[in-house]
Amino acid sequence: MSELLNTWEVKESEFPHNGTVEEKLKFILNYAILAPSSHNTQPWLFKIDSEAIYLYADKSRGLFVADPKHRELIISCGTVLFNLRIALHHFGYKGQIITFPNPSNVNLLARIKLGSPKAESTDDRLLFNAIPRRHTNRQNYQWWDAPQSFLRWLQSDAEQEGAWLHIVKKGTVRHQVSELVVQAEHLLMNDPNYRKELANWIRPANNNTHDGMPAYAQGIHEYLDFATPLFAMVLRTFDLGDSIAERSRKLVEQSPAIVVLGTKNDTQAGWLAAGQALERILLRGQAVGLRSSFLNQPIQVPHLRSKLSQILSQSGFAQIILRLGFSKQAKPTPRRTVNEVLI
């Protein structure tokens, strides 16, 4: 656990102001790797060369059943890219970023350079300070509502990154979305390959691969972390769709806010933009104590994803379903070190 906490407790005072460009870029990666990812797969790799960071999608860490087109994988890499941008601003650089710099290499998502000097804005500082405190929180949330004015601010954040954010109001539409989540849970959990893939990423907190989802991240008490292999075996072997679906239904209907993040285009560029919008939203929420977790199951089932767009009367493509609310801080999940993700 101490190694886990060391990854999250980055000391900004150790930034090498007088170091080389490469040393500065490597330090900034400490903030990039704290980004969220599906099943905590951390599907990214970096290369530092010619005074630039090259961000690659690591498709060997893809979810080949739940995410066969690597849509969620690219979104995860987008959250990394946003953390890089905010960290650059914090340490006094504008950042020079080119996405998809080499069309012949589809796994190369971005080239990042320090860029010219730039003073950090108050808003960027707010978001930067939230990076090491942002953790996916699957607990039950308090009953009080998320302020509508703040949700509109999140919509503006999404638009700033080239995405849209639909606020799912309570009532008929919220109920319809919860039914889609239930249907998706049943369909997915009925697939033994899906269950196996999910179980493969449920791991003890102290696992030496520094990735995956500890049992406590699934709502199981951390003292039972030793039983994580048993929990994974049960999940792999039995269709728990009924109980999981009912749990998800309650989360949708009882959460203070449900929002759907989407984009105009369903392309790699759209997915990368969605990831950057997602991280901006998550950090903004964390800054005011608003926790978040994901309910993306309907988007993983093509025909239910289409139904979701119809229910929302929203053009474009839904990419993420997010629940927001107030709760105590969740524990961090493991992260690979910078050295482990450097090519």
Secondary structure as the mmCIF struct_conf table of DSSP 4:
data_model
#
loop_
_struct_conf.conf_type_id
_struct_conf.id
_struct_conf.beg_label_comp_id
_struct_conf.beg_label_asym_id
_struct_conf.beg_label_seq_id
_struct_conf.end_label_comp_id
_struct_conf.end_label_asym_id
_struct_conf.end_label_seq_id
HELX_RH_AL_P HELX_RH_AL_P1 SER A 2 TRP A 8
HELX_RH_3T_P HELX_RH_3T_P1 GLU A 12 GLU A 14
TURN_TY1_P TURN_TY1_P1 HIS A 17 ASN A 18
BEND BEND1 GLY A 19 GLY A 19
HELX_RH_AL_P HELX_RH_AL_P2 VAL A 21 ALA A 32
TURN_TY1_P TURN_TY1_P2 ILE A 33 LEU A 34
BEND BEND2 ALA A 35 ALA A 35
HELX_RH_3T_P HELX_RH_3T_P2 SER A 38 ASN A 40
STRN STRN1 TRP A 44 ASP A 49
TURN_TY1_P TURN_TY1_P3 SER A 50 GLU A 51
STRN STRN2 ALA A 52 ALA A 57
HELX_RH_3T_P HELX_RH_3T_P3 LYS A 59 ARG A 61
TURN_TY1_P TURN_TY1_P4 PHE A 64 ALA A 66
TURN_TY1_P TURN_TY1_P5 PRO A 68 LYS A 69
HELX_RH_AL_P HELX_RH_AL_P3 ARG A 71 HIS A 90
TURN_TY1_P TURN_TY1_P6 PHE A 91 GLY A 92
STRN STRN3 TYR A 93 TYR A 93
STRN STRN4 GLN A 96 THR A 99
BEND BEND3 PHE A 100 PHE A 100
TURN_TY1_P TURN_TY1_P7 PRO A 103 SER A 104
TURN_TY1_P TURN_TY1_P8 VAL A 106 ASN A 107
STRN STRN5 LEU A 108 LYS A 113
BEND BEND4 SER A 116 SER A 116
STRN STRN6 PRO A 117 PRO A 117
HELX_LH_PP_P HELX_LH_PP_P1 ALA A 119 SER A 121
HELX_RH_AL_P HELX_RH_AL_P4 THR A 122 ALA A 130
HELX_RH_3T_P HELX_RH_3T_P4 ILE A 131 ARG A 133
BEND BEND5 GLN A 139 GLN A 139
HELX_LH_PP_P HELX_LH_PP_P2 ASN A 140 GLN A 142
BEND BEND6 TRP A 143 TRP A 144
HELX_LH_PP_P HELX_LH_PP_P3 ASP A 145 PRO A 147
HELX_RH_AL_P HELX_RH_AL_P5 GLN A 148 GLN A 160
TURN_TY1_P TURN_TY1_P9 GLU A 161 GLY A 162
STRN STRN7 TRP A 164 VAL A 168
TURN_TY1_P TURN_TY1_P10 LYS A 170 GLY A 171
HELX_RH_AL_P HELX_RH_AL_P6 THR A 172 MET A 189
TURN_TY1_P TURN_TY1_P11 ASN A 190 ASN A 190
HELX_RH_AL_P HELX_RH_AL_P7 PRO A 192 ASN A 200
TURN_TY1_P TURN_TY1_P12 TRP A 201 TRP A 201
STRN STRN8 ILE A 202 ILE A 202
TURN_TY1_P TURN_TY1_P13 ALA A 205 ASN A 206
TURN_TY1_P TURN_TY1_P14 ASN A 208 THR A 209
BEND BEND7 GLY A 212 GLY A 212
STRN STRN9 MET A 213 MET A 213
HELX_RH_3T_P HELX_RH_3T_P5 ALA A 215 GLN A 218
TURN_TY1_P TURN_TY1_P15 GLY A 219 GLY A 219
HELX_RH_3T_P HELX_RH_3T_P6 GLU A 222 ALA A 227
HELX_RH_AL_P HELX_RH_AL_P8 THR A 228 THR A 237
BEND BEND8 PHE A 238 PHE A 238
HELX_RH_AL_P HELX_RH_AL_P9 GLY A 241 GLN A 254
BEND BEND9 SER A 255 PRO A 256
STRN STRN10 ALA A 257 THR A 263
BEND BEND10 LYS A 264 LYS A 264
BEND BEND11 THR A 267 THR A 267
HELX_RH_AL_P HELX_RH_AL_P10 GLN A 268 ALA A 287
TURN_TY1_P TURN_TY1_P16 VAL A 288 GLY A 289
STRN STRN11 LEU A 290 PHE A 294
HELX_RH_3T_P HELX_RH_3T_P7 GLN A 297 GLN A 300
BEND BEND12 VAL A 301 VAL A 301
HELX_RH_AL_P HELX_RH_AL_P11 PRO A 302 LEU A 312
TURN_TY1_P TURN_TY1_P17 SER A 313 SER A 313
BEND BEND13 GLY A 316 GLY A 316
STRN STRN12 PHE A 317 PHE A 326
HELX_LH_PP_P HELX_LH_PP_P4 LYS A 328 PRO A 334
HELX_RH_AL_P HELX_RH_AL_P12 VAL A 338 VAL A 341
STRN STRN13 LEU A 342 LEU A 342
#
